[in-house]
Amino acid sequence: MQIGMIGLGRMGANMARRLMRGGHQCVVYDRSPTAVAAMSSEGASGADSLATVVSRLAAPRVVWVMVPAGAPTEQTVMALGDLMSSGDIIIDGGNSFFKDDVRRGQILAKKGIRYVDAGTSGGVAGLERGYCLMVGGDADAFAHIEPILKTLAPGRGDISRTPGRDKVGGTAEEGYLHCGPTGSGHFVKMVHNGIEYGVMQAIAEGFDIMKGASNPTVAPEHRFDLPLRDVAELWRRGSVLTSWLLDLTAKAMLDDPQLAKFVGTVEDSGEGRWTVMTAVEEAVPAEVIAAALFTRFRSRQDHTFAEKVLSAMRFQFGGHVEHGSGG
């Protein structure tokens, strides 16, 4: 299948690579000519503008936008809306606020252009592992782009089937899902990332407590100099805490047991805030996610070992480099 890929950053470039490996034809564009040239050398068709991308695609055109959320996405989607035609499909695979998706979808629908929001989880490891895709938009548009989604998604892999799942069917086991109308994909991704904040915080605090056990001035009655990197590895093996986030923690601690290269400044990319805001709108208590969000705010003032663990996890799964770090 033919697709345009706009944005060749950490995830966009790897997504294009995965698609090409799967036999799809990619027309790529990025503001950086160097990034375009690099992808062209790997078999993509490099373009020097959005207009060139659109001109090289056969109708109905499909363009995937993978640029930072906010103004860059807004400008790119609206510019594509002026270049594309009725029946074409624009996919926003970034971390947009779901209410922006609803608005954009309504604007583009007036031109007959179909807008799909695809919450994308997988980080820098997605090239090999695949990407979990939470998709919102018109059902016909979803059906049209399904070959792309299936290639990007991880598939069933070696994960055991949920008992009884064989009687349900659907695509969720393959790692992609049509969640509902426009906005629903990024809504689900927003909540996913809000949960991620809470899980990461709990892991980080646990390791901070274990590290604190070696401090005789704080807890002289129980002084344990625990092998934290080995505990992280241990918990990966049969414990109920087993998860990719724990895998990443173990890797980070193996590379740098004291996490010395991390200051502990932890940014928030927006979804945690939006999850808390939405919880307030719905009058749904979300104490853990809210507390994790506020901890990230506080981390920009002073730092604990827990925040170094958080920074290390973010670097491992997304390549996020903390501000103020020399590492």
N, C-alpha and C positions, 0 to 999 in steps of 0.2 A: 504494500500500500504506500501511497505517496503522502508525505506530511512535511509541513514547514515547521522548523523549530527556532523560536526566537529566544535568545538568551543562552549563552554557552558558558555559564559559570560552573560551579562544582557539580551541580545536579543536572543542569541542562545538557552539558556536553556528554556526560555519562549516559543520559537517557537517549540521546541521539546515537551513541555508540551501541547501546543495547538494541535499539530499533534496527540499526543497520545489520547487526549480527543476526537479527531475526528475518532479514530479507526485505525490509522496508527501505524506501528511497527517501532520503532526508535532504531538504533544501534548508540551509541554516543561515542565520544572521545574528550578529552581535555587534555592539558598538565598537568592539575591539577587532580591528582587522587581523591582528595576530591570532585571536581565538578562531576566527573564521578560516584563516589559512591552515591552522592546525587540524581542524575538522575536515577541511577539503583534502588534506593529505591522507586522511583515513578513509576517503571514499564518499564524503558528503558533497553536495553541490553547494558551494559557497555563494552567498549573495551579498551585495553591497548596500542593500536598503530593504525596507519592508515591501516596497513596490516591486522590487525584483523578485522577492520570495513569492509574492502573490502571482506574478506573471508567469512563473515557472511551474505553477501547480495546475493540474487539470481539475475541472469542476466535477462534482462539488468539492471545493478546496477545504483542506483541514489544516489549521495552523495552531500549534501548541505554544503558548506564551509561558516562558519560565524566567521571569525577571522579578526583582524585589517587589514585595507588596507595597501598596500605596500609590503614590504619584507615578512611578515608573510603569506599573501595570496599567493604571488608568489611561495614561497617555498612549501606551502601546495598543491596548485593546480598542480605544476610540479611533486611533489612526488606522488600524486594520479594518475597522468598521466602515471607514470611508473608502477603502480600497477593494473590499470584498463584495460579493454579490449575493442575491437571494439564494438560499439553499446551502451556502457555505457554512462552515463550522469554526468557531473560535473556542479554543480550550485554554482556560487559565489554570495552570498547574501549580501556581505559587501559593502563598499563604494569605490570600485575600480575606477580608471581613465578609461574612456571608451576606450582609445587607447590601454591600457594594455589588455583589454578584446579582442579586435580585434587580437592583436598579439598572445595571449594565444590560442584563438580559432583556429587560423591558425596552430599553432604547434600541438595541440591536434587532429585536423582534419586529419593530416597525419597518425595518429594511429587509425582513425575511431572513436575516442572518441568525443562525442558531448558536447560542452561547452555552458552553458546558464548563462547570467548575469542577476541577479534579483535585481534591485534597491528596497530596502525595507524601508518603512517608517512606523513608529508606536511606536518606542521607547519602554520604559519600560511598557507602558500601552497596548501594543499589545496583551498580553496574553488574555485580556478580550475584547478589542476593535477590535482586528484583525489588520492585516498589509496590507497597500496599496502596491501592488507589480507591478513594472514596469519591464517587462521581454523582454530580447533580446535573439535571437538565432534561431536555426533551427525550422521550424514550426512543424515538426514531434516530435521533442524533447519537445516542448511546449505542444503538445497534450498529450504526454506520462505522463508528470508531472502535468497535469492540476488538477487531484484529490488532489494533495498536495497543489497547489496554492489556490484552492477553499476552502480548510480547513483553510489555514492561513489567507486568505482575510476576511474582515469584512462582506461581503455580503451587500445587499441593506439596511438592518436595517430600521430605521424610517426616513431616508432622503427622502424628496419628490422627485418624478421623474421630470426630466427636461421635459417640455412640448415638445412632439413630439419624445421623446427618444424611445418610444415603437415601432416606425417605423424603427429604426436603428438597434437594436439588438446588439449583442456582449457581452463581459464580463466586460466592463468598469464599469457598474453599480454594479457589484459584488465586485469591489475593486481590480481587477487584469487585466492586459492587455498585450497582445503580441505586443510590440512596433515595432518590426522589426528584422533585422538580428543582429548577435552578436555585442555587444557594444551599441546598441540602448537603452537597458533598463537602463544601468548606465548613458547614456547620458541624458535621460529624468530625472532620479533621480538627476543628477548633477544640471540641470537647476532648478528643484524643490527646491533643497537646496539653490541655489543662490537666488531664489525668497524669500525663507524663511529668508535669511539674511536681505533682504530689508524690509520685513514686520515686523520682530522683531525689527529692528532699528527704524522704524517709530513709533511703539507702545512705545518703550522705550523712545524715544525723547519726545513724547507727554506727558508722565508721568513726565519727567524731567521738562518740561515747567510748568506743573501744580504745581509741587513741588516748583519751583522757585518763584511762585506767593506769597509764604509766606515770602519771603526774603525782608524786608523793605529797605535794602540798595541798592538793585538792581532795584526794581520796586515799589517805595513808593506810586505811584499814583494808584496802584491796588494791594492791599494787601488782598489775599484770602488764608486762611488756609483750603485748600480743603481736604475732606475725600477721599483720593486716593483709599483706598481699596473698598470703596463703589462706587466710580466712575467706577472702574474696573468691579464690579458686575453689576452695572446699564447697562453698555455698552453690557453686555452679553444678555440683554433682549430686543430684537427687534431692536437693532441698526444695521446699515449696517456694522459695524466693527466686528459683532459676528463671532467668530472663535475659534478653539481649542487653538491657541496661546493666545487669550484673556482669555479663560477659565483658562489656566495655570497661567497667570499673576494674575488673581483674587485669585486663590488658594494660590499662593506664598505670596501675600500681606495680605491675611487673616491669614496665618501662622506667618508672620513676617512683619508688616506694614512698618517698616523702612528698611527692607531687611538688617538688621544689620550683619547677618552672611556672607554676600557677600562683597568681596573686590571690585569687578567690573572688574576683569581680565577676558577677553572673548577670548577663543581660537577659532581657525577656524580649521575645520576638513578636509579641502582640497577642498571640492566641490565648495565653493565660489570662491577660486582662479582659479579653473579649468573653472568655468563658465565665469569669466572675461577674462581669457586667450583665451577661445573659441570665445567669443564675439569679441576680438581683431582680431583673425584669420578670422572671418567672416565679419569684418568691421561693426558690429552691435553695435550701442550705447547702453550701459548698465550703465548709470550714477548712478542710485540708488544702484544697486548691488555692483558696484565698490566702492562707497562711504561707504556702510555698511561694506565691507571687510576692507577698510583702517581704519575705526573706530575701528575694532577689533584689528588691529595692534597697534593703538595708546593706546588702553585700557591697554596695558601691561606696559605703562609708567606712566600714571596718570588716575584717575577714576572719573566718574560722576555718579549721581543717575541713569541715563539712562543705564549705563553699569551694574549697580547692577540689574536693571530690566532684562537686557539681560541674565546675569548670572543666575538669578532666573528662567527664562523661560527654559534655557537649562537644569538646574537641574531638573525641573519639568517634562519635556518631555523625557529626555534621561538619567537622573541620572548623568549628567556630573558635576563633582566637579572641581571648578576652582583651578588653581595652586595658591598657596600662601594664600588660604583661611583657616581659622581655623574652618570653619563650616563643 
